């Protein structure tokens, strides 16, 4: 296994780290899914840097990196990093600027994933982060319709 640096400043970098861990493994993502006992779609989505946010299930992360062949110490480094980033996300959601991310978490927990996607896209757009709406299957007019925010102005 190649030398890995266990650092990430945000969810995208964390997912990229999972991708590097996968690449350093001798197994394919499908083989990792079987070894970890998870659906293939989950194994493919964990290192997906185009997905918003941190992976939400720490056990899936642990199973994924274990199946990739990391040592116990390396697994704990990954999990510590995930927890640190998760805590930062929760702190941001608790702050005034984090109201919308908090609502997104609530929408996801309520099974309203489309509303959560729309809200998160709006939140990123308002902060000047360019997002490819079509990547998420949401057009800007749909976003405006569900969020009440006109991003086309």
PyMOL commands that place a pseudoatom at each C-alpha (Angstrom):
pseudoatom trace, name=CA, resn=UNK, resi=1, chain=A, elem=C, hetatm=0, pos=[0.000, 0.000, 0.000]
pseudoatom trace, name=CA, resn=UNK, resi=2, chain=A, elem=C, hetatm=0, pos=[1.333, 3.430, -0.913]
pseudoatom trace, name=CA, resn=UNK, resi=3, chain=A, elem=C, hetatm=0, pos=[2.098, 6.100, 1.678]
pseudoatom trace, name=CA, resn=UNK, resi=4, chain=A, elem=C, hetatm=0, pos=[-1.151, 7.899, 2.559]
pseudoatom trace, name=CA, resn=UNK, resi=5, chain=A, elem=C, hetatm=0, pos=[-1.490, 11.264, 4.241]
pseudoatom trace, name=CA, resn=UNK, resi=6, chain=A, elem=C, hetatm=0, pos=[-4.570, 11.323, 6.456]
pseudoatom trace, name=CA, resn=UNK, resi=7, chain=A, elem=C, hetatm=0, pos=[-5.599, 14.964, 6.128]
pseudoatom trace, name=CA, resn=UNK, resi=8, chain=A, elem=C, hetatm=0, pos=[-8.741, 16.706, 4.911]
pseudoatom trace, name=CA, resn=UNK, resi=9, chain=A, elem=C, hetatm=0, pos=[-10.054, 20.230, 5.474]
pseudoatom trace, name=CA, resn=UNK, resi=10, chain=A, elem=C, hetatm=0, pos=[-13.597, 19.561, 4.282]
pseudoatom trace, name=CA, resn=UNK, resi=11, chain=A, elem=C, hetatm=0, pos=[-15.982, 16.899, 3.028]
pseudoatom trace, name=CA, resn=UNK, resi=12, chain=A, elem=C, hetatm=0, pos=[-14.654, 16.973, -0.534]
pseudoatom trace, name=CA, resn=UNK, resi=13, chain=A, elem=C, hetatm=0, pos=[-11.098, 16.384, 0.655]
pseudoatom trace, name=CA, resn=UNK, resi=14, chain=A, elem=C, hetatm=0, pos=[-12.326, 13.629, 2.986]
pseudoatom trace, name=CA, resn=UNK, resi=15, chain=A, elem=C, hetatm=0, pos=[-14.064, 11.870, 0.105]
pseudoatom trace, name=CA, resn=UNK, resi=16, chain=A, elem=C, hetatm=0, pos=[-10.900, 12.335, -2.000]
pseudoatom trace, name=CA, resn=UNK, resi=17, chain=A, elem=C, hetatm=0, pos=[-8.926, 10.678, 0.817]
pseudoatom trace, name=CA, resn=UNK, resi=18, chain=A, elem=C, hetatm=0, pos=[-11.314, 7.719, 0.673]
pseudoatom trace, name=CA, resn=UNK, resi=19, chain=A, elem=C, hetatm=0, pos=[-10.667, 7.623, -3.080]
pseudoatom trace, name=CA, resn=UNK, resi=20, chain=A, elem=C, hetatm=0, pos=[-6.893, 7.514, -2.528]
pseudoatom trace, name=CA, resn=UNK, resi=21, chain=A, elem=C, hetatm=0, pos=[-7.367, 4.749, 0.025]
pseudoatom trace, name=CA, resn=UNK, resi=22, chain=A, elem=C, hetatm=0, pos=[-9.414, 2.800, -2.525]
pseudoatom trace, name=CA, resn=UNK, resi=23, chain=A, elem=C, hetatm=0, pos=[-6.786, 3.385, -5.240]
pseudoatom trace, name=CA, resn=UNK, resi=24, chain=A, elem=C, hetatm=0, pos=[-4.036, 2.134, -2.944]
pseudoatom trace, name=CA, resn=UNK, resi=25, chain=A, elem=C, hetatm=0, pos=[-5.980, -1.088, -2.363]
pseudoatom trace, name=CA, resn=UNK, resi=26, chain=A, elem=C, hetatm=0, pos=[-5.478, -4.060, -4.648]
pseudoatom trace, name=CA, resn=UNK, resi=27, chain=A, elem=C, hetatm=0, pos=[-9.252, -4.550, -4.834]
pseudoatom trace, name=CA, resn=UNK, resi=28, chain=A, elem=C, hetatm=0, pos=[-11.883, -3.018, -7.078]
pseudoatom trace, name=CA, resn=UNK, resi=29, chain=A, elem=C, hetatm=0, pos=[-14.715, -0.990, -5.591]
pseudoatom trace, name=CA, resn=UNK, resi=30, chain=A, elem=C, hetatm=0, pos=[-17.080, -3.912, -6.216]
pseudoatom trace, name=CA, resn=UNK, resi=31, chain=A, elem=C, hetatm=0, pos=[-14.746, -6.264, -4.353]
pseudoatom trace, name=CA, resn=UNK, resi=32, chain=A, elem=C, hetatm=0, pos=[-14.516, -3.754, -1.502]
pseudoatom trace, name=CA, resn=UNK, resi=33, chain=A, elem=C, hetatm=0, pos=[-18.333, -3.709, -1.322]
pseudoatom trace, name=CA, resn=UNK, resi=34, chain=A, elem=C, hetatm=0, pos=[-18.466, -7.493, -1.034]
pseudoatom trace, name=CA, resn=UNK, resi=35, chain=A, elem=C, hetatm=0, pos=[-15.677, -7.613, 1.547]
pseudoatom trace, name=CA, resn=UNK, resi=36, chain=A, elem=C, hetatm=0, pos=[-17.285, -4.792, 3.573]
pseudoatom trace, name=CA, resn=UNK, resi=37, chain=A, elem=C, hetatm=0, pos=[-20.758, -6.310, 3.304]
pseudoatom trace, name=CA, resn=UNK, resi=38, chain=A, elem=C, hetatm=0, pos=[-22.279, -3.167, 1.826]
pseudoatom trace, name=CA, resn=UNK, resi=39, chain=A, elem=C, hetatm=0, pos=[-24.192, -2.394, -1.365]
pseudoatom trace, name=CA, resn=UNK, resi=40, chain=A, elem=C, hetatm=0, pos=[-21.996, -1.626, -4.369]
pseudoatom trace, name=CA, resn=UNK, resi=41, chain=A, elem=C, hetatm=0, pos=[-23.670, 1.773, -4.707]
pseudoatom trace, name=CA, resn=UNK, resi=42, chain=A, elem=C, hetatm=0, pos=[-22.549, 2.663, -1.179]
pseudoatom trace, name=CA, resn=UNK, resi=43, chain=A, elem=C, hetatm=0, pos=[-18.975, 1.614, -1.864]
pseudoatom trace, name=CA, resn=UNK, resi=44, chain=A, elem=C, hetatm=0, pos=[-18.933, 3.719, -5.030]
pseudoatom trace, name=CA, resn=UNK, resi=45, chain=A, elem=C, hetatm=0, pos=[-20.563, 6.741, -3.365]
pseudoatom trace, name=CA, resn=UNK, resi=46, chain=A, elem=C, hetatm=0, pos=[-18.268, 6.983, -0.332]
pseudoatom trace, name=CA, resn=UNK, resi=47, chain=A, elem=C, hetatm=0, pos=[-15.224, 8.236, -2.305]
pseudoatom trace, name=CA, resn=UNK, resi=48, chain=A, elem=C, hetatm=0, pos=[-17.431, 10.274, -4.686]
pseudoatom trace, name=CA, resn=UNK, resi=49, chain=A, elem=C, hetatm=0, pos=[-16.022, 13.807, -4.596]
pseudoatom trace, name=CA, resn=UNK, resi=50, chain=A, elem=C, hetatm=0, pos=[-18.973, 15.160, -6.597]
pseudoatom trace, name=CA, resn=UNK, resi=51, chain=A, elem=C, hetatm=0, pos=[-21.316, 14.355, -3.715]
pseudoatom trace, name=CA, resn=UNK, resi=52, chain=A, elem=C, hetatm=0, pos=[-22.081, 17.095, -1.204]
pseudoatom trace, name=CA, resn=UNK, resi=53, chain=A, elem=C, hetatm=0, pos=[-21.234, 16.651, 2.450]
pseudoatom trace, name=CA, resn=UNK, resi=54, chain=A, elem=C, hetatm=0, pos=[-19.528, 14.030, 4.524]
pseudoatom trace, name=CA, resn=UNK, resi=55, chain=A, elem=C, hetatm=0, pos=[-20.600, 10.424, 4.351]
pseudoatom trace, name=CA, resn=UNK, resi=56, chain=A, elem=C, hetatm=0, pos=[-23.157, 10.166, 7.144]
pseudoatom trace, name=CA, resn=UNK, resi=57, chain=A, elem=C, hetatm=0, pos=[-22.677, 6.607, 8.408]
pseudoatom trace, name=CA, resn=UNK, resi=58, chain=A, elem=C, hetatm=0, pos=[-19.417, 6.143, 10.333]
pseudoatom trace, name=CA, resn=UNK, resi=59, chain=A, elem=C, hetatm=0, pos=[-19.781, 2.352, 10.381]
pseudoatom trace, name=CA, resn=UNK, resi=60, chain=A, elem=C, hetatm=0, pos=[-19.873, 2.286, 6.573]
pseudoatom trace, name=CA, resn=UNK, resi=61, chain=A, elem=C, hetatm=0, pos=[-16.712, 4.395, 6.467]
pseudoatom trace, name=CA, resn=UNK, resi=62, chain=A, elem=C, hetatm=0, pos=[-14.999, 2.076, 8.973]
pseudoatom trace, name=CA, resn=UNK, resi=63, chain=A, elem=C, hetatm=0, pos=[-16.073, -1.029, 7.029]
pseudoatom trace, name=CA, resn=UNK, resi=64, chain=A, elem=C, hetatm=0, pos=[-14.963, 0.538, 3.733]
pseudoatom trace, name=CA, resn=UNK, resi=65, chain=A, elem=C, hetatm=0, pos=[-11.449, 1.477, 4.875]
pseudoatom trace, name=CA, resn=UNK, resi=66, chain=A, elem=C, hetatm=0, pos=[-11.035, -1.843, 6.710]
pseudoatom trace, name=CA, resn=UNK, resi=67, chain=A, elem=C, hetatm=0, pos=[-11.951, -3.682, 3.495]
pseudoatom trace, name=CA, resn=UNK, resi=68, chain=A, elem=C, hetatm=0, pos=[-9.389, -1.537, 1.652]
pseudoatom trace, name=CA, resn=UNK, resi=69, chain=A, elem=C, hetatm=0, pos=[-6.719, -3.053, 3.880]
pseudoatom trace, name=CA, resn=UNK, resi=70, chain=A, elem=C, hetatm=0, pos=[-5.891, -0.230, 6.292]
pseudoatom trace, name=CA, resn=UNK, resi=71, chain=A, elem=C, hetatm=0, pos=[-4.295, -1.074, 9.609]
pseudoatom trace, name=CA, resn=UNK, resi=72, chain=A, elem=C, hetatm=0, pos=[-6.182, -0.535, 12.867]
pseudoatom trace, name=CA, resn=UNK, resi=73, chain=A, elem=C, hetatm=0, pos=[-4.149, 2.637, 13.489]
pseudoatom trace, name=CA, resn=UNK, resi=74, chain=A, elem=C, hetatm=0, pos=[-4.900, 3.977, 10.001]
pseudoatom trace, name=CA, resn=UNK, resi=75, chain=A, elem=C, hetatm=0, pos=[-8.602, 3.192, 10.401]
pseudoatom trace, name=CA, resn=UNK, resi=76, chain=A, elem=C, hetatm=0, pos=[-8.639, 5.154, 13.660]
pseudoatom trace, name=CA, resn=UNK, resi=77, chain=A, elem=C, hetatm=0, pos=[-6.916, 8.099, 11.931]
pseudoatom trace, name=CA, resn=UNK, resi=78, chain=A, elem=C, hetatm=0, pos=[-9.638, 8.130, 9.250]
pseudoatom trace, name=CA, resn=UNK, resi=79, chain=A, elem=C, hetatm=0, pos=[-12.398, 7.885, 11.839]
pseudoatom trace, name=CA, resn=UNK, resi=80, chain=A, elem=C, hetatm=0, pos=[-10.859, 10.647, 13.978]
pseudoatom trace, name=CA, resn=UNK, resi=81, chain=A, elem=C, hetatm=0, pos=[-10.689, 12.862, 10.902]
pseudoatom trace, name=CA, resn=UNK, resi=82, chain=A, elem=C, hetatm=0, pos=[-14.323, 12.093, 10.008]
pseudoatom trace, name=CA, resn=UNK, resi=83, chain=A, elem=C, hetatm=0, pos=[-15.429, 12.906, 13.571]
pseudoatom trace, name=CA, resn=UNK, resi=84, chain=A, elem=C, hetatm=0, pos=[-13.494, 16.185, 13.545]
pseudoatom trace, name=CA, resn=UNK, resi=85, chain=A, elem=C, hetatm=0, pos=[-15.088, 17.243, 10.258]
pseudoatom trace, name=CA, resn=UNK, resi=86, chain=A, elem=C, hetatm=0, pos=[-18.537, 16.072, 11.417]
pseudoatom trace, name=CA, resn=UNK, resi=87, chain=A, elem=C, hetatm=0, pos=[-18.207, 18.164, 14.593]
pseudoatom trace, name=CA, resn=UNK, resi=88, chain=A, elem=C, hetatm=0, pos=[-17.176, 21.199, 12.544]
pseudoatom trace, name=CA, resn=UNK, resi=89, chain=A, elem=C, hetatm=0, pos=[-20.217, 20.704, 10.307]
pseudoatom trace, name=CA, resn=UNK, resi=90, chain=A, elem=C, hetatm=0, pos=[-22.512, 20.475, 13.325]
pseudoatom trace, name=CA, resn=UNK, resi=91, chain=A, elem=C, hetatm=0, pos=[-20.960, 23.594, 14.874]
pseudoatom trace, name=CA, resn=UNK, resi=92, chain=A, elem=C, hetatm=0, pos=[-21.494, 25.481, 11.617]
pseudoatom trace, name=CA, resn=UNK, resi=93, chain=A, elem=C, hetatm=0, pos=[-25.096, 24.289, 11.478]
pseudoatom trace, name=CA, resn=UNK, resi=94, chain=A, elem=C, hetatm=0, pos=[-25.646, 25.522, 15.043]
pseudoatom trace, name=CA, resn=UNK, resi=95, chain=A, elem=C, hetatm=0, pos=[-24.298, 28.982, 14.143]
pseudoatom trace, name=CA, resn=UNK, resi=96, chain=A, elem=C, hetatm=0, pos=[-26.541, 31.541, 12.449]
pseudoatom trace, name=CA, resn=UNK, resi=97, chain=A, elem=C, hetatm=0, pos=[-24.886, 30.909, 9.073]
pseudoatom trace, name=CA, resn=UNK, resi=98, chain=A, elem=C, hetatm=0, pos=[-25.627, 27.221, 9.480]
pseudoatom trace, name=CA, resn=UNK, resi=99, chain=A, elem=C, hetatm=0, pos=[-29.416, 27.458, 9.633]
pseudoatom trace, name=CA, resn=UNK, resi=100, chain=A, elem=C, hetatm=0, pos=[-29.888, 26.104, 6.134]
pseudoatom trace, name=CA, resn=UNK, resi=101, chain=A, elem=C, hetatm=0, pos=[-27.462, 23.166, 6.597]
pseudoatom trace, name=CA, resn=UNK, resi=102, chain=A, elem=C, hetatm=0, pos=[-29.376, 22.334, 9.773]
pseudoatom trace, name=CA, resn=UNK, resi=103, chain=A, elem=C, hetatm=0, pos=[-32.610, 22.345, 7.802]
pseudoatom trace, name=CA, resn=UNK, resi=104, chain=A, elem=C, hetatm=0, pos=[-30.975, 20.118, 5.197]
pseudoatom trace, name=CA, resn=UNK, resi=105, chain=A, elem=C, hetatm=0, pos=[-30.050, 17.571, 7.864]
pseudoatom trace, name=CA, resn=UNK, resi=106, chain=A, elem=C, hetatm=0, pos=[-33.634, 17.678, 9.140]
pseudoatom trace, name=CA, resn=UNK, resi=107, chain=A, elem=C, hetatm=0, pos=[-35.015, 17.172, 5.630]
pseudoatom trace, name=CA, resn=UNK, resi=108, chain=A, elem=C, hetatm=0, pos=[-32.745, 14.182, 5.042]
pseudoatom trace, name=CA, resn=UNK, resi=109, chain=A, elem=C, hetatm=0, pos=[-33.708, 12.650, 8.380]
pseudoatom trace, name=CA, resn=UNK, resi=110, chain=A, elem=C, hetatm=0, pos=[-37.382, 13.126, 7.442]
pseudoatom trace, name=CA, resn=UNK, resi=111, chain=A, elem=C, hetatm=0, pos=[-36.899, 11.328, 4.120]
pseudoatom trace, name=CA, resn=UNK, resi=112, chain=A, elem=C, hetatm=0, pos=[-37.252, 14.510, 2.057]
pseudoatom trace, name=CA, resn=UNK, resi=113, chain=A, elem=C, hetatm=0, pos=[-34.008, 14.139, 0.104]
pseudoatom trace, name=CA, resn=UNK, resi=114, chain=A, elem=C, hetatm=0, pos=[-35.149, 16.239, -2.894]
pseudoatom trace, name=CA, resn=UNK, resi=115, chain=A, elem=C, hetatm=0, pos=[-35.851, 19.225, -0.637]
pseudoatom trace, name=CA, resn=UNK, resi=116, chain=A, elem=C, hetatm=0, pos=[-32.499, 18.683, 1.083]
pseudoatom trace, name=CA, resn=UNK, resi=117, chain=A, elem=C, hetatm=0, pos=[-30.676, 18.636, -2.270]
pseudoatom trace, name=CA, resn=UNK, resi=118, chain=A, elem=C, hetatm=0, pos=[-32.421, 21.802, -3.412]
pseudoatom trace, name=CA, resn=UNK, resi=119, chain=A, elem=C, hetatm=0, pos=[-31.710, 23.582, -0.142]
pseudoatom trace, name=CA, resn=UNK, resi=120, chain=A, elem=C, hetatm=0, pos=[-28.040, 22.589, -0.103]
pseudoatom trace, name=CA, resn=UNK, resi=121, chain=A, elem=C, hetatm=0, pos=[-27.589, 23.726, -3.691]
pseudoatom trace, name=CA, resn=UNK, resi=122, chain=A, elem=C, hetatm=0, pos=[-29.172, 27.076, -2.822]
pseudoatom trace, name=CA, resn=UNK, resi=123, chain=A, elem=C, hetatm=0, pos=[-26.941, 27.432, 0.228]
pseudoatom trace, name=CA, resn=UNK, resi=124, chain=A, elem=C, hetatm=0, pos=[-23.807, 26.839, -1.884]
pseudoatom trace, name=CA, resn=UNK, resi=125, chain=A, elem=C, hetatm=0, pos=[-24.986, 29.192, -4.634]
pseudoatom trace, name=CA, resn=UNK, resi=126, chain=A, elem=C, hetatm=0, pos=[-25.629, 32.000, -2.159]
pseudoatom trace, name=CA, resn=UNK, resi=127, chain=A, elem=C, hetatm=0, pos=[-22.051, 31.677, -0.950]
pseudoatom trace, name=CA, resn=UNK, resi=128, chain=A, elem=C, hetatm=0, pos=[-20.687, 31.967, -4.461]
pseudoatom trace, name=CA, resn=UNK, resi=129, chain=A, elem=C, hetatm=0, pos=[-19.831, 28.294, -4.889]
pseudoatom trace, name=CA, resn=UNK, resi=130, chain=A, elem=C, hetatm=0, pos=[-20.574, 27.231, -8.457]
pseudoatom trace, name=CA, resn=UNK, resi=131, chain=A, elem=C, hetatm=0, pos=[-22.582, 24.038, -8.533]
pseudoatom trace, name=CA, resn=UNK, resi=132, chain=A, elem=C, hetatm=0, pos=[-23.578, 22.012, -11.571]
pseudoatom trace, name=CA, resn=UNK, resi=133, chain=A, elem=C, hetatm=0, pos=[-27.322, 21.717, -10.943]
pseudoatom trace, name=CA, resn=UNK, resi=134, chain=A, elem=C, hetatm=0, pos=[-27.742, 19.054, -13.618]
pseudoatom trace, name=CA, resn=UNK, resi=135, chain=A, elem=C, hetatm=0, pos=[-25.262, 16.790, -11.816]
pseudoatom trace, name=CA, resn=UNK, resi=136, chain=A, elem=C, hetatm=0, pos=[-27.875, 16.535, -9.077]
pseudoatom trace, name=CA, resn=UNK, resi=137, chain=A, elem=C, hetatm=0, pos=[-30.809, 16.227, -11.445]
pseudoatom trace, name=CA, resn=UNK, resi=138, chain=A, elem=C, hetatm=0, pos=[-32.091, 19.666, -10.473]
pseudoatom trace, name=CA, resn=UNK, resi=139, chain=A, elem=C, hetatm=0, pos=[-32.489, 22.541, -12.888]
pseudoatom trace, name=CA, resn=UNK, resi=140, chain=A, elem=C, hetatm=0, pos=[-32.212, 26.149, -11.627]
pseudoatom trace, name=CA, resn=UNK, resi=141, chain=A, elem=C, hetatm=0, pos=[-35.966, 26.757, -12.129]
pseudoatom trace, name=CA, resn=UNK, resi=142, chain=A, elem=C, hetatm=0, pos=[-36.757, 23.710, -9.970]
pseudoatom trace, name=CA, resn=UNK, resi=143, chain=A, elem=C, hetatm=0, pos=[-34.363, 25.041, -7.357]
pseudoatom trace, name=CA, resn=UNK, resi=144, chain=A, elem=C, hetatm=0, pos=[-36.092, 28.441, -7.410]
pseudoatom trace, name=CA, resn=UNK, resi=145, chain=A, elem=C, hetatm=0, pos=[-39.507, 26.762, -7.166]
pseudoatom trace, name=CA, resn=UNK, resi=146, chain=A, elem=C, hetatm=0, pos=[-38.695, 24.682, -4.074]
pseudoatom trace, name=CA, resn=UNK, resi=147, chain=A, elem=C, hetatm=0, pos=[-36.398, 27.052, -2.200]
pseudoatom trace, name=CA, resn=UNK, resi=148, chain=A, elem=C, hetatm=0, pos=[-38.066, 30.372, -2.973]
pseudoatom trace, name=CA, resn=UNK, resi=149, chain=A, elem=C, hetatm=0, pos=[-34.655, 31.743, -3.951]
pseudoatom trace, name=CA, resn=UNK, resi=150, chain=A, elem=C, hetatm=0, pos=[-34.180, 33.055, -7.469]
pseudoatom trace, name=CA, resn=UNK, resi=151, chain=A, elem=C, hetatm=0, pos=[-30.609, 32.164, -8.391]
pseudoatom trace, name=CA, resn=UNK, resi=152, chain=A, elem=C, hetatm=0, pos=[-30.999, 33.225, -12.014]
pseudoatom trace, name=CA, resn=UNK, resi=153, chain=A, elem=C, hetatm=0, pos=[-30.883, 36.964, -11.306]
for i in range(1, 153): cmd.bond("trace and resi %d" % i, "trace and resi %d" % (i + 1))
show_as sticks, trace
zoom trace
